[in-house]
Amino acid sequence: MKDDRFLLILLALLAFVSFLILKPFLTYVLFSVILTVVAYPLYERIKSKLVFAPLSAIILIILIILIIIVPSIYLTITVFTQTRDIIFSIGAAEFTNLQIIENRLENYFGTDLNFASTIRVWILELSTAIRSFIIGNIITFTRTIVNFLAGIILMFFIMFYLFIDGRRIVEQLKKQFPIEDKYKDHLFNRAYRTVQGLFLGIFLTAVLQGILAAVGYLIFGMPNVILLGFLTGVLSLIPFLGPPVVYIPASLFLLSQGNLFGGLGLILYGFLLLSNIDNFVRPWLVRFRSKVHPLYVILGVVGGVAFLGFAGIVVGPLILSLLQEVLGVYHLTKRRR
């Protein structure tokens, strides 16, 4: 009894220290597990052709780099460049269209509004503050980029060993669960399906929304379509925000420029296509693949991001879903007793 108590205390202590050690790179560790689970069927298919497990893992990691990492780096550089150009050009911008709108409203209402000068001053002050912030935090940005690259390298190392030893690790974990084998298999299969469903339902639909949004912005005459498409895709990951936060202001901008076709066309395009992906395609994909209730997805994403950062988008709903499954298993085992 004393030995068991000592081992439990030691286990808790080591688990806590291990968490502190992994905490700086916890997001990358979690994402390596998520990507491994999603890509594991493809790994097994490659392995069945090549037989040699390490080579199969290396080939798949190279494919992931080419499909995900390289486009992400290009997109990040493009978004940064367009954002920088916008910020540093605001100071020289002429607010002629804003002044025209003010003059028309003043003629219509018969009173002085004077909002154009106020907005002009506010935007110029904001752009100056942003420029000062960027210049003053170059060292911090550089350190962040270095940490990001180190985290990516660590993520691929973890994925390499998870591909090779993943099944053995899962079997070892199953042995630690003091429940019947059928319940173990049920919980692990549920976790596997949930991760795949959430990844497809959340991230792939965000990518689809970003691409379709960029196409729409290009068709209807918006500048900086890559930046706007990127923002649309990122915001679509966040519940209660989504694409309207980007395409509605973009539509208003086009209308303020006198582009009636572009402004009305973009808002219809966003409402009929982009928002419907958010409202129908994503929930269907998540429920079809993982059987996770949309309420768990919303609560899990919001709480998961607050607690775990970006990886919480998948981990949060996964934990809530597993909580429901564990409670179900608990009731079944209790009833059998």
C-alpha positions in Angstrom: 0.0 0.0 0.0 2.8 2.4 0.9 4.6 1.4 -2.3 1.6 2.2 -4.4 1.1 5.5 -2.7 4.8 6.4 -3.2 4.6 5.5 -6.9 1.4 7.5 -7.4 3.1 10.6 -5.8 6.2 10.1 -7.9 4.2 9.6 -11.1 2.2 12.9 -10.4 5.5 14.7 -9.7 7.2 13.5 -12.9 4.1 14.2 -14.9 4.0 17.8 -13.6 7.7 18.3 -14.3 7.3 16.8 -17.8 4.5 19.2 -18.5 6.7 22.2 -17.5 9.5 20.9 -19.7 7.1 20.5 -22.7 5.1 23.6 -22.0 7.2 26.0 -24.3 6.6 23.7 -27.2 3.3 22.1 -26.2 1.5 23.5 -29.2 4.0 21.9 -31.6 3.8 18.6 -29.7 0.0 18.6 -29.9 0.0 19.5 -33.6 2.5 16.7 -34.3 0.1 14.2 -32.7 -2.8 15.7 -34.7 -1.0 15.6 -38.0 0.2 12.1 -37.3 -3.3 10.8 -36.6 -4.7 12.5 -39.8 -1.9 11.3 -42.0 -1.4 7.8 -40.5 -3.6 6.0 -43.1 -1.4 7.5 -45.9 1.7 6.4 -44.0 0.4 2.8 -43.9 -0.3 2.9 -47.6 3.2 4.1 -48.4 4.7 1.6 -46.0 2.8 -1.3 -47.7 4.6 -0.4 -50.9 8.1 0.3 -49.5 8.1 -2.0 -46.4 10.9 0.1 -44.8 9.2 2.2 -42.0 11.8 5.0 -41.6 11.9 5.7 -45.3 8.1 5.7 -45.5 7.9 8.2 -42.6 10.6 10.5 -44.3 8.7 10.5 -47.6 5.4 11.4 -45.9 7.0 14.2 -43.9 8.5 15.6 -47.1 5.1 15.5 -48.7 3.6 17.3 -45.7 6.3 19.9 -45.9 5.6 20.4 -49.6 1.8 20.5 -49.2 1.4 22.5 -46.0 4.6 24.1 -44.8 6.0 25.6 -48.1 2.6 27.2 -49.1 2.2 28.4 -45.5 5.6 30.1 -45.6 4.8 31.7 -48.9 1.4 32.9 -47.7 2.9 34.3 -44.5 5.6 36.3 -46.4 3.0 37.6 -48.8 0.6 38.6 -46.0 3.4 40.3 -44.1 4.5 42.2 -47.3 1.0 43.3 -48.2 0.2 44.3 -44.5 3.5 46.3 -44.4 2.7 48.1 -47.7 -0.8 49.0 -46.5 0.5 50.3 -43.1 3.4 52.3 -44.6 1.3 53.8 -47.4 -1.6 55.1 -45.2 0.4 58.2 -44.2 0.5 59.3 -47.8 -3.1 58.3 -48.7 -5.6 60.9 -49.8 -9.0 60.6 -48.3 -10.8 62.1 -51.2 -13.6 59.5 -51.4 -14.3 59.9 -47.7 -14.5 63.6 -48.1 -16.9 63.2 -51.1 -19.2 61.0 -48.9 -19.1 63.6 -46.1 -20.0 66.4 -48.6 -22.9 64.4 -50.0 -24.3 63.6 -46.5 -23.9 67.3 -45.4 -25.8 68.4 -48.5 -28.6 65.8 -47.8 -29.0 66.6 -44.1 -28.1 70.3 -44.3 -25.6 70.2 -41.4 -21.9 70.1 -40.8 -20.7 66.6 -39.9 -16.9 66.9 -40.0 -16.2 63.2 -39.6 -13.8 62.9 -42.5 -11.1 64.9 -40.8 -11.6 63.0 -37.5 -11.3 59.7 -39.2 -8.3 60.9 -41.2 -6.5 61.9 -38.0 -7.4 58.7 -36.3 -6.1 56.5 -39.2 -2.9 58.5 -39.4 -2.3 58.2 -35.7 -3.1 54.5 -35.8 -0.7 53.9 -38.7 2.1 55.8 -37.0 1.6 53.8 -33.8 1.7 50.5 -35.8 4.8 51.5 -37.6 6.5 52.5 -34.3 5.4 49.2 -32.8 6.9 47.1 -35.7 10.2 49.0 -35.7 10.5 48.8 -31.9 9.8 45.1 -31.8 12.0 43.8 -34.6 14.1 41.8 -32.1 11.0 40.2 -30.6 9.7 39.3 -34.0 13.0 37.8 -35.0 13.0 35.7 -31.7 9.5 34.6 -32.4 10.4 33.4 -35.9 13.4 31.5 -34.6 11.2 29.8 -31.9 8.7 29.0 -34.6 11.3 27.3 -36.9 12.6 25.4 -33.9 9.1 24.2 -33.0 8.5 23.1 -36.6 11.7 21.1 -36.6 10.7 19.5 -33.3 7.2 18.8 -34.7 8.6 16.8 -37.6 11.0 14.8 -35.4 8.1 13.8 -33.2 6.0 12.9 -36.2 8.8 10.7 -37.5 8.9 8.6 -34.4 5.1 8.6 -34.0 4.8 7.2 -37.5 7.3 4.5 -36.8 6.3 3.5 -33.3 2.7 4.9 -33.2 0.9 1.6 -32.9 3.3 0.3 -30.2 2.8 3.5 -28.2 -1.0 3.2 -28.5 -0.9 -0.4 -27.3 1.3 0.6 -24.3 -1.2 3.3 -23.4 -4.1 0.9 -23.6 -2.4 -1.4 -21.1 -2.4 1.4 -18.6 -6.2 1.6 -18.7 -7.9 -0.5 -16.0 -11.0 -1.3 -18.0 -12.1 -4.0 -20.4 -10.5 -4.2 -23.8 -13.7 -3.4 -25.7 -14.0 -0.1 -23.8 -10.4 0.7 -24.5 -10.8 0.1 -28.2 -14.0 2.1 -28.2 -12.3 5.2 -26.5 -9.2 5.1 -28.7 -11.2 4.6 -31.9 -13.4 7.5 -30.9 -10.4 9.7 -30.3 -9.0 8.7 -33.7 -12.2 9.4 -35.6 -12.7 12.7 -33.7 -9.3 14.1 -34.5 -9.6 13.3 -38.1 -13.2 14.7 -38.3 -12.3 17.9 -36.5 -9.2 18.5 -38.6 -11.1 18.0 -41.9 -14.1 19.9 -40.6 -12.3 22.9 -39.1 -9.0 23.4 -41.0 -9.9 22.2 -44.5 -13.1 24.3 -44.6 -11.1 27.3 -43.3 -8.6 26.8 -46.2 -11.5 26.4 -48.6 -13.1 29.6 -47.3 -9.9 31.5 -47.6 -9.3 30.4 -51.2 -12.9 31.1 -52.3 -12.8 34.4 -50.5 -9.6 35.5 -52.3 -11.2 34.5 -55.6 -14.3 36.6 -54.7 -12.2 39.6 -53.7 -10.3 39.4 -57.0 -13.5 39.1 -59.1 -15.1 42.1 -57.5 -12.1 44.4 -57.5 -10.6 44.4 -54.0 -6.9 45.1 -53.6 -4.6 42.8 -51.5 -6.7 39.7 -52.1 -4.2 37.3 -50.6 -4.2 39.3 -47.3 -8.0 39.5 -47.2 -8.3 35.8 -48.1 -5.9 34.8 -45.4 -7.8 36.9 -42.8 -11.1 35.4 -43.9 -9.7 31.8 -43.5 -8.2 32.6 -40.1 -11.3 34.3 -38.7 -13.5 31.5 -40.0 -11.8 29.3 -37.3 -13.3 31.5 -34.6 -16.9 30.9 -33.6 -19.3 33.9 -33.8 -16.9 35.8 -36.1 -16.2 34.1 -39.4 -16.0 35.6 -43.0 -18.5 38.4 -42.5 -16.0 40.3 -40.4 -13.9 40.6 -43.5 -16.2 40.6 -46.5 -18.8 43.1 -45.1 -16.2 45.9 -44.5 -14.7 45.0 -47.9 -18.1 45.5 -49.6 -18.6 48.8 -47.8 -15.1 49.9 -49.0 -16.1 49.1 -52.6 -19.4 50.9 -52.3 -17.5 54.0 -50.8 -15.3 53.9 -53.9 -18.4 54.1 -56.1 -18.1 50.5 -57.3 -21.8 49.5 -56.9 -21.4 46.2 -58.8 -18.4 45.2 -56.7 -19.8 46.1 -53.4 -23.2 44.5 -53.8 -21.7 41.5 -55.7 -19.2 40.8 -52.9 -21.7 41.0 -50.1 -24.0 38.6 -52.0 -21.1 36.3 -52.8 -20.1 36.3 -49.2 -23.6 35.7 -47.8 -24.6 33.0 -50.3 -21.3 31.1 -50.6 -18.8 31.9 -47.8 -21.2 32.0 -44.9 -23.0 28.9 -46.0 -19.7 27.0 -45.9 -19.4 28.1 -42.3 -23.0 27.3 -41.5 -23.6 24.0 -43.3 -20.4 22.4 -44.8 -18.3 22.6 -41.7 -20.9 21.2 -39.2 -21.8 18.4 -41.7 -18.1 17.4 -42.1 -17.5 17.4 -38.4 -20.6 15.4 -37.5 -20.2 13.0 -40.5 -16.6 12.1 -39.7 -16.4 12.4 -35.9 -20.1 12.5 -34.6 -19.2 15.5 -32.4 -22.1 17.7 -31.6 -21.7 21.3 -32.9 -22.1 22.7 -29.3 -19.0 20.7 -28.2 -17.2 22.2 -31.2 -18.1 25.8 -30.3 -17.3 25.4 -26.6 -14.2 23.3 -27.2 -12.7 25.8 -29.8 -13.3 28.8 -27.6 -12.0 27.2 -24.4 -9.3 25.2 -26.1 -7.8 28.2 -27.8 -7.8 30.2 -24.5 -6.1 27.3 -22.6 -3.8 25.7 -25.2 -3.4 28.2 -28.0 -3.9 27.3 -31.7 -3.8 23.6 -31.1 -6.8 24.0 -28.8 -9.0 24.3 -31.9 -8.8 20.5 -32.2 -7.8 19.5 -28.7 -10.7 21.4 -27.0 -13.6 19.7 -28.8 -11.7 16.4 -28.6 -11.5 16.6 -24.8 -15.2 17.5 -24.5 -16.1 14.6 -26.8 -14.0 12.1 -24.9 -15.5 13.3 -21.6 -18.9 12.4 -22.9 -17.6 8.9 -24.0 -15.8 8.2 -20.7 -19.0 9.1 -18.8 -20.9 6.7 -21.0 -18.3 3.9 -20.4 -18.5 4.7 -16.7 -22.3 4.3 -16.6 -22.1 1.0 -18.5 -19.5 -0.5 -16.2 -21.3 0.7 -13.1 -24.6 -0.8 -14.4 -22.8 -4.1 -14.9 -21.6 -4.2 -11.3 
